[in-house]
Amino acid sequence: MAGANMSMCIVLIAAALVVAVAPRSEAAIGCNTVVSYLNPCLPYITNKGPLGKCCSGVKGLYDAAHTTPDRQSVCNCLESLTGTYANVDLNKAAGVPKQCGVNIPYKISPSTNCTEVK
């Protein structure tokens, strides 16, 4: 019986080591990060102020989203945020990337299918 327990311990330790050294997938950008980058855009897309420093946030977020999971996470966050904030002008929000000289592969809209973003 002691031999079986010892074998099981060795198997569990080996499994833990494999998990510990396995490459981790790159974490997607969280919604809090998206909000922090795009917070300067809020006055503009709610018709309460100029474009201002919005473009620096848009460009920073664009540069931070390196992987497909990052871009899909940003897309999902934008999709959910467009319905969260009151008085968001969806046309202005959708046009911000172009105004800032950033080409994103999807439209900022509550109806965007973010699983198609690559």
C-alpha positions in Angstrom: 0.0 0.0 0.0 2.9 2.4 0.8 4.3 1.8 -2.7 1.0 2.8 -4.3 0.9 6.0 -2.3 4.5 6.8 -3.2 3.7 6.2 -6.9 0.7 8.5 -6.7 2.8 11.2 -5.0 5.4 11.0 -7.8 2.7 11.2 -10.5 1.1 14.3 -8.8 4.5 16.0 -8.4 5.4 15.3 -12.0 2.0 16.7 -13.1 2.5 19.9 -11.0 6.0 20.4 -12.5 4.5 20.0 -16.1 1.9 22.6 -15.3 4.5 24.9 -13.7 6.8 24.9 -16.7 4.1 24.9 -19.4 3.9 28.2 -21.4 1.0 30.3 -20.3 -1.2 31.9 -22.9 -1.0 35.7 -23.0 -3.6 37.3 -20.9 -6.2 39.4 -22.7 -6.6 43.1 -21.8 -9.1 43.7 -19.1 -12.0 46.1 -19.3 -10.5 48.3 -16.6 -7.5 48.8 -18.8 -9.7 49.7 -21.7 -11.6 52.2 -19.6 -8.4 53.8 -18.4 -7.1 54.3 -21.9 -10.4 55.6 -23.3 -11.6 57.7 -20.3 -10.4 60.9 -22.0 -12.8 60.1 -24.9 -15.9 60.2 -22.7 -16.6 63.9 -23.0 -16.3 63.8 -26.7 -18.6 60.7 -27.3 -21.2 62.1 -24.9 -21.2 65.5 -26.7 -19.9 67.3 -23.6 -16.4 68.2 -24.9 -13.8 68.2 -27.6 -11.8 65.2 -28.8 -9.0 66.5 -26.6 -6.5 63.8 -25.4 -8.8 61.0 -26.6 -6.4 60.1 -29.5 -3.5 59.4 -27.2 -5.6 56.9 -25.3 -6.9 55.3 -28.5 -3.4 54.9 -29.9 -2.1 53.6 -26.6 -4.8 51.0 -26.4 -4.3 50.0 -30.0 -0.5 49.5 -29.4 -1.3 47.5 -26.2 -3.6 45.0 -28.0 -0.9 42.7 -29.6 -2.7 39.4 -29.8 -6.1 38.2 -31.1 -7.3 37.5 -27.5 -6.3 41.1 -26.6 -8.1 42.5 -29.6 -11.2 40.4 -28.9 -11.2 41.4 -25.2 -11.0 45.1 -26.2 -13.8 44.6 -28.7 -16.0 42.8 -26.1 -15.3 45.6 -23.6 -16.1 48.3 -26.1 -19.3 46.5 -27.1 -20.5 46.3 -23.5 -19.4 49.8 -22.6 -21.4 51.4 -25.5 -24.6 50.2 -23.7 -23.4 51.1 -20.2 -22.7 54.9 -20.4 -25.7 57.2 -20.8 -25.8 59.6 -23.7 -23.1 57.9 -25.8 -23.3 59.1 -29.4 -22.6 55.7 -31.1 -21.7 57.4 -34.4 -19.1 59.5 -32.7 -17.8 56.5 -30.8 -17.5 54.5 -34.0 -15.7 57.3 -35.7 -13.1 58.0 -33.0 -10.5 55.5 -34.3 -10.5 56.9 -37.8 -10.3 60.5 -36.4 -7.3 59.4 -34.4 -5.6 57.8 -37.4 -6.0 54.2 -36.0 -7.4 51.5 -38.2 -9.2 48.9 -36.1 -10.7 45.8 -37.8 -14.2 46.2 -36.5 -16.9 48.8 -35.9 -17.4 50.0 -32.3 -21.0 49.0 -31.9 -23.2 47.0 -29.5 -23.9 44.6 -32.3 -20.3 43.8 -33.2 -19.4 40.1 -33.3 -16.1 40.2 -31.4 -15.4 36.5 -32.0 -14.6 37.4 -35.6 -12.0 39.9 -34.7 -8.5 38.6 -35.4 
